[in-house]
């Protein structure tokens, strides 16, 4: 993420000065309004002086037209779902947004460590969780994907998994991009706090 005014505070960062800017409530474009308000109330209770920034995690897909009408298998970042107690992430959002005909349930095709993950975390059954990158985990993930009956695989993981796997079907990468939702923006708060630091004796 690049801000136009970063040259104004890079010298402070070089000196090891960390600037506390407030609190960011992210993914307000996909979260329920009551969830956002609950987070806001918690911030106001525990950090009443924090300035709050509302942000979006825009879902980006290369060639999104390829999704329309397809039966898709969605691979999501496993720890985000299991430890974050979420049932889906950017991949499911992208599939729905761009008109996938069906989102394939991967459970019938699961093998090895993937099957163990479903047994332990039943909330992630609508997606294929990438839990790690050991040789065994990569093998089980690859086998599960290649066994799945689908037209397209959406990878919504931080690492570019198609570079590590041998996949027998077309793939697309899904990414998040940070965007300010409204004012104050993260840049505005950062620059304001840095100017306050510069005025201190």
Buried (B, 14 or more C-beta within 10 A) or exposed (E): EEBEEEEBBEEBEEEEEEBEBBBBBBBBBBBEEEEBEEBBEEBEEEEEEBBBBBBBBBBEBEEBEBBEBBBBBBBBBBEBBBEEEBBBBBBBBBBEEBEBEEBBBBBEBBBBBBBEBBEEBEEBBBBBBBBEEEEEBBBBBBBBBBEBEBBBBBBBBEEEBBEEBEBEEBBBBBBBEEBBBEEBBBBBBBBBBBEEEEEEE
